[in-house]
Amino acid sequence: MSSQDPSAAALAEIARQASGAQDEATAFLRQLVACETAVRSPVTPEFLAETIKCRSLVAAMLESLGCKVHEWETEDGYPTLAARLAGAGKGRSLTFNGHIDVVPVGDTSAWSRDPWAGEIIDGKLYGRGTADMKAGLVSMIYAVKSVLAAGYRPAGDVWFHVVSDEELVGHGTRDCIEKFPATDAVLDAEPTDLTIIPTEGGLEHLRIEIEGREAHAGSRWRNLAPGENGPGVNAVEKGVKLVTAIQDLERQWVNRKSHPLFPPGYNSVLPAIFIAGPGGGQDGQLNVVNNPGTMANYCAIEYNIWYYPDEPCAQVKADFEEFVHAVCQTDEWLREHPPKLTWGLRHVTFPAFETPPDHPFIELLRQSAQRAGVQPEIKGFSAASDLAWYAQADMPGCLFGPGGIAQAHSPDEYVSLADFGRAIEICALQLVGWCGVGKTPSP
C-alpha cells in the first residue's frame, strides 16, 4: 500500500492503543531499570553483563514488533543495537535514538529507596535511569507497538539506535550513523519534561596546564620582599591568575552573546577541577602528593565551556586562546612559559545542533503533543546529547521525552507515569504523522 497521511479515525485508534499500553509499558520499563547499567568503571564490574542483559530485553521486544535487529560491541567494548522496522510504503523515515547506560548511583544513603527496584509511589516510578533515559526509550518502543496494535504500519522505515556509552561521550551513536542509512528525521527521547528541544549548544572540555618552579617554602619571603628575586615560581598562583582573568572573559561573553531559545548566561565557562602541587604532573594529575612545604611546579585547571549553536566551534576556541595568550603577556613568567591547552579532554567535544523551530518535523511534533493534551514549550537544551552527531550528518531532529533534567543524575531519580503515558501517545502520533501509514508491510 502506498504512503498516506493517517485519518482522524486512525489517529484516534492509535491514541487509544497508546493509552491502553501504559501498564504493559510500565512493567517493561521496570525490567530495564532493574538492569544495573551504571557506566563502566573500576567500581562497576557488573556493567557489561547487566548492559548485555538490558540490550537483550530491548532486542527481544523489537524483534517481537517485526524489527530486524543488529547487535554488536563498539571498538571500545560497549554493547550497541540498531533495529529496522521496514516501512509499508514510501513514507519519510525516522530514527529513534536512546541510551541504556546510566550514571552511577553514588552515595546510596542519599536514596530513600532501592535505586534498582523501580518502585511506584504516588504516580512516580523511582530508580536510577528512570528519567535519563530508560522511560524515553520505552516510550518510543511502545509508540511503535501502539501503531501496530491499532492495525497500521508506518509507511516509511523506522530505525532504533540504542547505545550504552552516551554518559561517557562514546562512539555508539556514531557507529550507528556510520553503519546504517540516514533517515529523514531523528527523535531522541532524553528527559525534557515534554518540552520540544530542537537546538543544543556546543560543549568543550578543556585543560590548561601551567608550569612553575619548585622552591622551599622557607624562601618564599624572597618572592615578596622589595628588591629580592625568589628562586621559586608558584604554579598555584599563576593558575589563580588565569582563573580570575577567564572569569572576566566569561562575563564579557555572557553580556555580549545570546540566543532566543536559551536563557541568559547559558554560554558559561566553568572552572571545575583545579589540581596543583610540587612534584610535577601530567594528564591533569600530580606525580607525587607532597606537602605545602614546597612551592608548586605544576597546576592543571579543567574547564567546561558551553557555546551557542550559531557560533562556530573553531572561532570559540580561537577567541579563548587569544584571550589566554593576552593575559600571559602581562606576566613575565607566563610570557616565557606559556600554558599548555588541551581541547576535547577525554573526548568531550560535542558539536552544537539546531533544527529551525518552524521545520516540518518540529511543527508536527507540536501538533502531536497538542492532540495528546500537552501544550509544549520550545526551548534550547541545557546539556549535551547524542543528537549532536546526527546534526553532523545533516539529519534534522529534536529532543523530546518524559522526565526532567532536575531528576536526572540525582538521588531518588524518578519519572512521572502520567508524563510517561503521554510520551508514548505523542511519539506514536508523531511516528505516523511523519512516516505516513500503510496497512500492508513491505515484502
C-alpha positions in Angstrom: 0.0 0.0 0.0 1.3 3.5 -0.7 2.1 6.1 1.8 -0.8 8.2 3.1 -1.5 10.7 5.9 -3.3 9.0 8.8 -7.0 9.7 9.0 -8.7 11.1 12.1 -10.1 7.7 12.8 -6.6 6.1 12.6 -5.1 8.8 14.9 -7.9 8.2 17.4 -7.3 4.4 17.4 -3.6 4.8 17.7 -4.1 7.2 20.7 -6.4 4.7 22.3 -3.9 1.8 21.9 -1.2 4.0 23.3 -3.3 4.8 26.4 -4.1 1.2 26.9 -0.5 0.2 26.6 0.8 2.1 29.6 0.6 -0.7 32.2 2.5 -3.1 30.0 5.0 -0.4 29.1 5.5 0.4 32.8 6.2 -3.2 33.5 8.8 -3.3 30.7 10.4 -0.1 32.0 10.8 -1.6 35.4 12.6 -4.6 33.8 15.1 -2.2 32.2 15.5 -0.2 35.4 16.4 -3.4 37.3 19.4 -3.8 35.0 22.3 -2.2 36.8 23.8 -0.4 33.8 25.8 2.3 35.6 28.6 3.4 33.3 31.7 1.2 33.1 34.3 1.9 35.8 36.5 0.1 38.3 33.7 0.2 40.8 31.0 -1.2 38.4 32.4 -4.6 37.3 28.8 -5.7 36.6 28.4 -3.2 33.8 29.0 -5.4 30.8 26.8 -8.3 31.9 24.0 -6.1 33.1 24.1 -4.0 29.9 24.0 -7.0 27.7 21.0 -8.3 29.6 19.3 -4.9 29.2 20.2 -4.8 25.5 18.8 -8.4 25.1 15.4 -7.3 26.6 15.2 -4.4 24.2 16.3 -6.6 21.2 13.6 -9.2 22.0 10.9 -6.6 22.3 11.9 -5.0 19.0 12.1 -8.4 17.3 8.6 -9.1 18.5 7.4 -6.0 16.7 8.9 -7.3 13.4 12.2 -5.3 13.5 15.4 -6.7 12.0 17.9 -6.3 14.9 21.7 -5.9 14.7 23.7 -6.2 17.9 27.5 -5.5 18.3 30.0 -4.0 20.6 31.8 -0.8 19.8 35.6 -0.8 19.3 36.0 0.1 23.0 33.6 -2.6 24.1 30.2 -1.0 24.6 27.0 -3.1 23.7 25.1 -1.4 20.9 22.0 -2.1 18.9 20.3 -0.9 15.7 17.0 -2.2 14.5 14.8 -1.5 11.4 11.1 -1.8 11.0 10.6 -1.8 7.3 8.0 0.7 6.1 4.8 -0.4 4.4 5.0 2.2 1.7 7.2 5.2 0.6 6.8 7.5 3.6 9.5 9.5 5.2 11.9 7.6 7.5 12.6 8.2 11.2 15.2 7.2 13.7 14.5 6.8 17.4 17.7 7.2 19.5 18.2 6.3 23.1 20.8 5.1 25.6 20.6 2.4 28.3 23.7 3.4 30.3 23.1 5.5 33.4 25.2 7.5 35.8 26.4 5.8 39.0 24.1 5.6 42.0 26.6 7.5 44.1 26.0 7.6 47.9 23.3 5.1 48.5 22.5 6.7 51.9 21.1 9.7 50.0 18.5 7.4 48.4 15.2 6.8 50.3 14.5 3.7 48.2 16.3 1.0 46.2 17.7 2.6 43.1 17.3 -0.6 41.0 13.8 -1.7 42.3 11.6 0.5 40.1 9.2 1.3 43.0 6.0 3.1 42.1 4.8 5.6 44.7 2.2 8.4 44.2 2.3 8.1 40.4 6.1 8.2 40.1 8.4 5.4 39.1 11.7 5.6 41.1 15.1 4.3 40.1 18.4 5.2 38.5 17.9 5.8 34.8 14.1 6.2 35.0 14.2 9.7 33.7 17.6 9.6 32.0 16.6 7.9 29.8 15.0 4.4 30.0 11.5 5.9 30.2 12.2 7.8 27.0 13.5 4.7 25.2 10.4 2.6 26.3 8.0 5.4 25.2 9.5 5.2 21.7 9.3 1.4 21.6 5.7 1.4 22.8 4.8 4.1 20.3 5.7 1.7 17.5 3.8 -1.1 19.3 0.7 1.0 19.7 0.7 1.9 16.0 1.0 -1.8 15.1 -1.7 -2.8 17.6 -4.1 -0.3 16.0 -3.7 -2.2 12.7 -1.4 0.2 11.0 2.2 0.2 10.0 4.4 3.2 9.3 4.8 3.8 5.6 8.4 4.9 6.0 11.3 2.9 7.6 11.7 3.3 11.4 15.1 2.8 12.9 16.1 2.4 16.6 19.7 3.2 17.6 20.3 2.1 21.2 23.7 2.7 22.8 25.4 2.2 26.2 28.1 4.8 26.2 26.2 8.1 26.0 27.1 9.2 29.5 30.8 8.8 28.6 30.5 10.6 25.3 31.2 7.3 23.5 31.0 6.2 19.9 27.9 4.1 19.9 25.6 6.5 18.2 28.4 7.5 15.7 28.8 3.8 15.0 25.1 3.5 14.2 25.2 6.6 11.9 28.2 5.2 10.0 26.9 1.6 9.6 23.2 2.3 8.7 21.3 4.6 6.3 20.5 8.2 7.2 16.8 8.9 7.9 14.7 12.0 7.2 14.5 12.9 10.9 15.6 11.8 14.4 13.8 11.9 17.7 16.0 11.4 20.9 13.8 10.9 23.9 16.1 12.5 26.5 14.3 13.9 29.6 12.8 17.2 28.5 9.6 17.3 30.7 7.7 17.0 27.3 9.3 20.2 26.1 10.3 20.3 22.4 14.0 20.9 22.2 15.2 21.5 18.6 18.6 23.0 19.5 21.5 22.3 21.7 24.7 24.3 22.3 28.2 23.0 21.7 30.3 21.7 24.6 34.0 21.6 25.0 36.1 20.2 27.9 39.5 21.9 28.2 42.5 21.5 30.3 45.1 24.3 31.0 48.4 23.1 32.3 50.8 25.6 33.9 54.5 25.2 34.7 56.1 26.6 37.9 59.4 26.2 39.6 59.9 24.4 42.9 61.5 26.1 45.9 61.5 25.6 49.7 58.6 27.3 51.4 61.2 29.0 53.7 62.4 31.0 50.7 59.0 32.4 49.8 59.9 35.7 51.5 62.3 36.3 48.7 59.3 36.4 46.3 57.7 39.1 48.5 60.4 41.4 49.9 61.3 44.5 47.9 64.5 44.1 45.9 64.5 40.3 46.3 64.1 37.7 43.5 62.9 34.4 44.8 64.1 31.1 43.4 60.6 29.6 43.1 57.6 30.3 40.9 54.3 29.1 42.4 52.1 27.4 39.8 49.1 27.7 42.1 49.2 31.5 42.0 49.7 31.5 38.2 46.7 29.2 37.9 44.6 31.5 40.1 45.6 34.5 38.0 44.3 32.7 34.9 41.1 31.6 36.5 40.4 35.2 37.7 41.1 36.6 34.2 38.9 34.0 32.5 36.0 34.9 34.8 36.2 38.3 33.1 36.1 36.7 29.7 33.0 34.7 30.8 31.3 37.9 31.8 32.1 39.5 28.5 30.7 36.6 26.6 27.5 36.4 28.7 26.9 40.1 28.2 27.7 40.2 24.5 26.1 36.9 23.2 22.6 35.5 23.4 20.2 33.1 21.6 16.4 33.3 21.6 15.9 29.7 22.8 18.5 29.8 25.6 18.5 31.6 29.0 20.9 34.4 29.5 24.2 33.1 30.8 24.0 29.7 29.2 27.4 30.3 27.5 29.3 29.7 30.7 33.0 28.9 31.2 33.2 26.8 34.3 36.5 26.0 36.1 35.5 22.7 37.5 38.8 21.0 38.5 41.9 22.6 39.9 44.9 20.4 40.8 48.3 21.7 41.8 51.4 20.9 43.8 55.1 20.2 43.9 56.5 17.1 42.1 55.3 18.0 38.6 52.4 16.3 36.9 50.9 15.1 33.6 47.4 14.5 32.2 45.9 16.7 34.9 47.3 14.6 37.8 50.2 15.2 40.2 53.2 12.8 40.0 53.5 12.8 43.8 51.4 14.1 46.7 53.8 16.0 48.9 53.0 18.8 51.4 52.8 22.6 51.4 56.4 22.9 52.3 57.4 23.2 48.6 56.2 25.7 46.0 54.0 24.0 43.3 55.7 23.5 40.0 52.5 22.1 38.3 48.9 23.3 38.0 46.1 21.9 35.9 42.7 23.5 35.5 39.8 21.8 33.7 37.0 23.8 32.1 33.5 23.0 30.9 32.7 25.5 28.1 29.2 25.9 26.5 28.7 27.9 23.4 25.6 28.8 21.3 24.6 26.8 18.2 25.2 29.8 15.9 28.8 30.1 17.0 31.5 28.2 15.1 33.4 26.0 17.5 36.7 26.9 15.8 36.0 30.6 16.5 35.2 29.9 20.2 38.5 28.1 20.6 40.4 30.8 18.8 38.9 33.6 20.9 39.6 31.7 24.1 43.2 31.0 23.2 43.8 34.6 22.1 42.5 35.8 25.5 44.7 33.5 27.5 47.7 34.5 25.4 46.9 38.2 26.1 46.8 37.5 29.8 50.1 35.7 29.7 51.7 38.7 28.1 51.1 40.7 31.3 53.1 38.2 33.4 56.8 37.8 32.9 56.8 34.1 33.9 53.8 33.1 31.8 55.1 35.1 28.8 58.2 32.9 28.8 56.4 29.7 29.9 53.0 29.8 28.2 50.5 27.3 29.5 49.5 24.1 27.5 45.9 23.9 26.4 44.3 20.6 25.6 40.8 20.6 23.9 38.4 17.7 23.6 39.5 16.4 27.0 38.5 12.8 27.5 36.8 13.0 24.1 34.3 15.6 25.3 33.8 17.7 22.3 30.1 17.9 21.4 29.1 19.9 18.3 26.0 22.1 18.5 22.8 21.3 16.7 19.9 23.4 15.6 16.8 22.4 13.7 14.7 25.5 12.9 11.6 25.7 15.1 9.4 26.0 12.0 10.9 22.9 10.4 8.0 20.5 9.5 9.2 17.8 11.9 9.1 20.3 14.8 5.8 21.7 13.8 4.3 18.2 13.5 5.6 17.3 17.0 4.0 20.4 18.4 0.7 19.3 16.8 1.1 15.7 18.1 1.6 17.0 21.6 -1.4 19.2 21.4 -3.5 16.3 20.1 -2.5 14.4 23.3 -3.5 17.4 25.5 0.0 18.9 26.0 0.8 22.5 25.1 4.6 22.1 24.7 7.2 24.9 25.0 10.1 25.1 22.6 13.5 25.7 24.2 17.2 25.0 23.9 18.8 22.1 25.8 20.9 22.9 28.8 23.0 19.7 28.5 24.6 17.6 25.7 23.1 14.7 23.9 23.8 12.2 21.1 21.5 14.2 18.8 24.6 16.3 18.0 26.1 13.5 15.9 23.0 13.3 13.7 23.3 17.0 13.1 26.8 16.5 11.9 25.3 14.0 9.4 22.8 16.6 8.3 19.8 14.9 9.8 17.2 17.2 11.4 15.6 16.3 14.7 14.9 17.2 18.3 14.9 16.0 21.9 11.6 15.2 23.4 10.8 12.8 26.3 9.3 12.2 29.7 11.2 13.1 32.9 13.4 16.1 33.5 17.0 17.1 33.9 16.1 18.1 37.5 15.5 14.5 38.4 18.3 13.0 36.3 21.7 12.2 37.9 20.2 12.7 41.4 19.2 10.6 44.4 15.6 9.3 44.2 15.5 9.8 40.4 12.0 9.3 39.1 9.7 9.7 36.1 6.1 10.7 36.3 3.9 7.9 35.0 1.4 10.4 33.7 4.1 12.1 31.5 5.4 8.6 30.5 2.0 7.7 29.2 1.6 11.0 27.4 5.1 10.5 25.8 4.0 7.1 24.4 0.9 8.7 22.8 2.8 11.7 21.4 5.6 9.6 19.9 3.0 7.3 18.3 1.2 10.2 16.7 4.5 11.8 15.6 5.6 8.5 14.1 2.5 8.1 11.8 2.3 11.8 11.1 5.8 11.9 9.9 6.2 8.5 8.2 2.6 8.1 7.0 0.7 4.8 7.4 0.0 1.7 5.4 -1.8 -1.5 6.0 0.4 -4.0 4.3 4.1 -4.4 5.3 6.7 -4.4 2.6 7.8 -8.0 1.5 
